[in-house]
Amino acid sequence: MIHIRQSADRGHADHGWLKSKHSFSFANYYDPAHMGWGNLRVINEDRIAPGTGFGSHGHRDMEIVSYVMSGELSHKDSMGNEQVIAPGEVQRMTAGTGVVHSEHNHAPGQTTHFLQIWLLPSQQGQAPGYEQKHFPDAQKHNQLRLVASPDGAEGSVHLNADARIYATLMDGSAPLSLNLPAGRKGYVFVVAGSVQLNGYALSAGDAALLEQEPQLTLDQARNAELLVFDLQG
């Protein structure tokens, strides 16, 4: 089974300084048909205006992944981390027993465009943690680059969640495939460009939710950037 969620069907919020599109129910957007997929709970596509950002706020028992497409995201947290997240980098923050953080766009004249991703942890009450790594475009060009996983395989960011996240940059018709073991769910989010997934046409902001599908195949890509998730069933 493959369900296509088109970009225009997402929830949205416009706070002036922040424009956000919600793939799943979040804050004031509530849709009981879209509460998450497997252990993937949130994907927000956010645009933060220059000189603004999220003030200090807390989280518990969630794996939070940030994926920046353009601009920069300045991060500061109660664990003592102060980092700038740039395009090509993946940040993972384990909220665990509790963490306070803030995120800002300090770059003048440039909007920060990024994905905020929440995954349910494998177990609650873990110690808070932080990790950030850079993945060059060459490693993602027409291939699925593992960027986050439970065991940190292939130099990926370590996740305290039963999920694997792949990133790819595709610009041709040569197919890419990923096998989904029985009982797993798949999720594909198109960051930019266009692609076909198992014969379905997808463009920027669209997503595909897969269940009881042994394999997903991506082809016919045009300047496409995608995230592909292998999730707990």
Protein Blocks (a to p, Z undefined) as FASTA:
>chain_A
ZZdddfklpccddehjaccddfbgchjbccfklnbghjbfbdcdddddehiacdddddeh
iacddddfbdcdddddfkopacdddehiacdddfkjopcdddddfbghiacddddddddd
fbghiacddddddddfklmgopacdfbdfklpghiacdfbdcdddddddfbfbdcddddd
ehiacddddfbhcddeehiacdehiacddehiabdcdehiehiacddddddZZ
